[in-house]
Amino acid sequence: MAGELVQARSILAIGQRLEIFFENSEEGTSGYTSRVEDIVDDELVVAMPVDERHVPVIPRVGENLYVLAAGDGCHFRFFSVHRGHGRHDNIPVLRISVPEVAERFQKRAFFRIKVNLTATVRLVDHEGKIDAPRRVPLVDLSGNGLAFAWPKKVPLDSDAALALNDIPGIGTIELMTRIIRCTRIEREDDVPIYHVGVQFQGISRGIRDKIVRYLFHIQRTQVERVKDE
């Protein structure tokens, strides 16, 4: 996160459209649509989100939230905490904390966070042959996938077995992934590398929760660092 920080109260308004991501969301990067119904003291009263079956989605009290708010030609994002739920003017709502600051940004994409981690990768071709392991730096990490640097082009829709090494507070996580993107990156030394994007396959909710909590920690740290500059 490196956009302009603004006072959150200056950009929040009743009727504003929101997209809310829960720290323990099973969907990882899928947000829930909501809107601001009221602002009362230090709380935002927001419409209760529902899933694709129109079932209310209620986070646990104290759960961290990541919120995207629609702005004038841009978006804002901020952290919040779920305080409780109930009804407001006969509408089911959540009560979440009003943040001190929000970040203005242009690109809507969320939760693809640059991280200083490595992965041990074993490519698996379409015939099931497994290559020797290679330890490489990660480009970014999200709740349902990641990208790593690789010295050559790899075929899409093939698999990769990987271990995320030494995640602070977690340790090593082993996952099977599907390659969905391979982008050539030119470098000043004229030796290109490739950023290989993969999607996690068969990831458990427990493992996803650990990754998402780690991403929340990184983003909170980045916000505090920017605020102190």
N, C-alpha and C positions, 0 to 999 in steps of 0.2 A: 504494500500500500504506500503510494508516494504522491497522492494527489493533494489538492489544497484542503486544509482543515478549516472548518467553519463552526461557529457555535450552533449546536444542533437545534436549539429552540428557534433560531432565526430561519430555518428551512422547513420546520415541521408545521403542518396545518391540518385542520379538520377536513376530512374528505380525501386526503392524500392517499394515493395508491402505494401499497407496500408489497414486498415479497419477503417472507420470513423463512429463515433456515434454522433448524433446531440443531443444537450441538449433538444430540443423540439420535438424529434422524436416520432411519434405516435407508433412506433414499440417497444419502450422501450429498449430492449436489442439487437435488430437486427441491425448490422452494415452494411455499404455500402462499397463495394470493390473499391479501387482506387490505384494510384501509383504516385510516385514523378516524375513530368515531368521536373522540374527545381528548383533551389534554387537561389533566387534573393534578395540580401541584407537580410532583416529580414523577408522574406516571402517564404513559400513553395508554388510552383505552382503544383497543383495536378489535376489529371484527374477527370473530373466531374463525380460523381457517378450517377448511374441510378437505378431505382427500378425494380421489377420483370417484369414490362411491358416495360422496357427499356425507361422509361420517366426520363429525367434529374431531379435530386433531388438537389435543391438549398436552403441552409439555409439562414435565414435573416442575413444581415450584423450585425456584433457584436455578433452573437450567439456563445456560447461556444461549443467547440468540444472536444471529447475524442478520441484519435487516438491510434490504435495498429499498430506498424511497425515491419515487419519481420526482424529478425536478423540472425546471424550465430549460429544456434542451440538453439535460444531462441527468445523471443519477447521483444519489448520495448513498453512502453505506456507513453503518455504525454497529456497535455492539450494544446489546441490551440484556436484561435479565427478566425472566418470567416471574411475576409477583403473585399471580393468582388469576382465577377466571370467575365469571358470573354473568350477569345481564346488565345492560345499560340501555335505557329507553326501550326495554323489551327485546333487545338484540343480544344474542350470545356474544360475549367478548372475552378477550384476554387483557390483563393489566400488566404492562411491561414498563421497565424503568426508562425514564428520559435520559439519554446519554449527555455527556458534557459536550462532546464534539462529534461531528460527522465529516466524512471525507467526500469531496466532490470528485467524480470521475466520469469519463466519457463512455468507456467500454463497459457493457453490462456484465460481461463474463465474471464469474465468481469462483473463488475457492481453487483456482489454479495458482498455487503459491510457490514462488521460488524458494528452494530449500538448499541448505548446505549439507547434503547427504550423499552417500554412494549406494549403489545396488550391485549385487553380484548376479549377472545375467547369463542364462543358458538358453540360446535360441533353439527352437524346435521346428524343424521343417515340416512340410505337408506329408511326408512319409513317416514322420515320427522320429527321425534321427535327431539326437540331442547333441549340440555343440559343446565344446569345452567351456567352462565358466570364465567370464571376464568381469572384472570389477570396474565399474564406470561411474562417473558423476551423474546425479540426477539434475534435470533441468527444472522440473517443477513437480508438484504433488497435489492431488485433489482427493476428494472422498471416494472416487470410483476409478481412479487411474493415475498415471504419471507419465512423464517423458524422461528419457535418458539419452545421453550422448553416445553415439556409436560411430566407428570409423568408416563404415560403408553402408550402402543402401540395403534394406532388408524388405522382403516381400510382405505385402499387407495380408491380413487374415491368417497369418501364421501365428504360432504360439511362442511364448517365452516364459520360462520358469525363472523367477527372480527372488532374491532375498534383499529386503531393505535393511541395510546394515546400521546398527548402533543408533537407533532413533532415541533421542534423549527422553528418559523416563519410561521407555518402552522396551528397548533392546532391538532384537532382530525379528522381522516378520517375513515369512515365506509365503509366496503367492504364485498362482498360475495366472497368466495374463494373455490377452489377445491383441495383436498388433493392429492398430487402426489408422496409424498415420506415420509417415516417414518423410521428413522435410530436410532438404539439402541446405546447409548453412555455409555460406562462403566466409573465408577468414583471410586476414591480411597476409598470411604466409602462403596463400594460394592452395592450401591443403584443406579441402572442405571436410566437414563432419556432418553427421545426420542426427537430427533430433527425432527419436523414435517414440511415438505416443502409444501407450497401451491402456487397455481397459481391464480392470480386475475381473476374474472369473470365479464364481462360486465363493465370494468373500463372505465370511460370517459377519453378523451384526456386531459381535464383540470386537473383531479386528477393525471393522470400519469405524466403530466408535473411538477406538484408540487413535486411529489416524486423524479423524475429525477433531478430536480434542487437542491433538498436537498442533493442527493447523490453527485452531482458535488461539492457542498459546502464542504461536508465532505472530499472528496478526495483532493480538493485544500488545505484544512487545514492540512491534513496529509502530503502532499508533502512539504508544508512550514515548518512543524515541523521537518521533516527528514532533510531538508536542513539546519536548524539552529542547529542541533545536532553536 
